[in-house]
Each structure stands twice: as C-alpha cells, then as structure tokens.
Amino acid sequence: NGFVTDLASIPRILTPIFPIVGNSIIPAIRHDFHYQSYGTCQSRKYFDQKFYRELIRHGEPKWRAKLMYWGVRLFGTKHWKGGE
C-alpha cells in the first residue's frame, strides 16, 4: 500500500509540550492515514475534527488536543491528498 506516517509533525522545539509518544500516537497515525487515503470521500476539516475527538478519547488534555487540532488546521494543507 505504501502508507507512511510521521506520527505527529511536531517541531522539535515543541516536543516538551507536545510529546510524540503517549496518548497522541494512535490518533496521529489514523490522521495521517486518513489524509493520504480518504480525501475523496470526506473533507480535510472532517478528519481534523475526528483527530481532535480521538485525542480526547485517548486521554490527551483538552487544552493540548485543541492546540494540536489548530496545528493540523493551520499547517496540514501540504500533507492533504484529497480535494477540499
């Protein structure tokens, strides 16, 4: 299939606040998969909102999940494979 994930695309300087390990791993992998695979059936915003909900469900604090959500909303365009 060729699916590749970078987990969470967090700049190194921010990893003390947004660790790449922990509660965000599974939501980040799923988000990357959706960005690469399902862009034709749903919008980018839909998958970004799904990412936020999964972060909360996996135990991320709401403040961190909200910042991660805004990170993908603001900087995720270059990774999106669908047409929004």
C-alpha positions in Angstrom: 0.0 0.0 0.0 2.9 2.4 0.7 1.3 4.2 3.7 3.9 6.2 5.6 3.3 8.1 8.8 5.4 10.7 10.5 3.3 10.3 13.7 2.8 13.9 14.9 4.6 16.5 12.8 5.8 18.5 15.8 8.7 20.9 15.5 11.5 19.6 17.8 11.4 22.7 19.9 7.8 22.0 20.9 8.2 18.3 21.8 8.5 19.1 25.6 4.9 20.4 25.4 3.6 18.1 22.7 5.4 14.8 23.1 5.5 12.5 20.1 4.9 9.5 22.3 1.9 8.8 24.5 -1.7 9.4 24.0 -1.4 11.1 20.6 0.3 8.2 18.7 -2.8 6.3 17.6 -4.8 9.4 16.7 -1.8 10.8 14.8 -1.3 7.6 12.8 -5.0 7.5 11.9 -5.0 11.1 10.9 -2.0 10.6 8.6 -3.8 7.5 7.1 -7.0 9.5 6.5 -5.1 12.4 5.0 -3.5 10.0 2.5 -6.3 7.6 1.8 -9.8 9.1 2.2 -9.5 12.6 0.8 -12.0 12.0 -1.9 -14.9 10.9 0.4 -14.6 13.4 3.3 -13.2 16.9 3.8 -9.9 17.8 5.5 -11.8 19.6 8.2 -13.8 16.5 8.9 -10.6 14.4 9.5 -9.1 17.2 11.6 -12.1 17.3 13.8 -12.0 13.5 14.0 -8.4 13.8 15.1 -9.4 16.2 17.9 -12.1 13.8 19.2 -9.7 10.8 19.1 -7.1 12.8 21.0 -9.6 13.4 23.8 -10.8 9.8 23.7 -7.2 8.6 24.1 -6.6 10.8 27.1 -5.0 14.0 25.8 -5.9 17.0 27.9 -8.4 19.2 26.1 -6.0 22.2 26.0 -3.3 20.1 24.3 -5.8 18.4 21.9 -7.2 21.8 20.9 -3.7 23.2 20.1 -2.9 20.0 18.1 -6.1 20.5 16.2 -5.2 24.0 15.3 -1.8 22.9 14.3 -3.2 20.5 11.7 -5.8 23.1 10.6 -3.1 25.7 10.1 -0.2 23.6 8.7 -1.7 20.4 7.4 -2.6 21.6 3.9 0.7 20.4 2.3 0.0 16.8 3.5 -3.6 16.6 2.4 -4.1 14.2 -0.6 -7.8 14.9 -1.1 -9.6 17.8 -2.7 -11.3 20.1 -0.3 
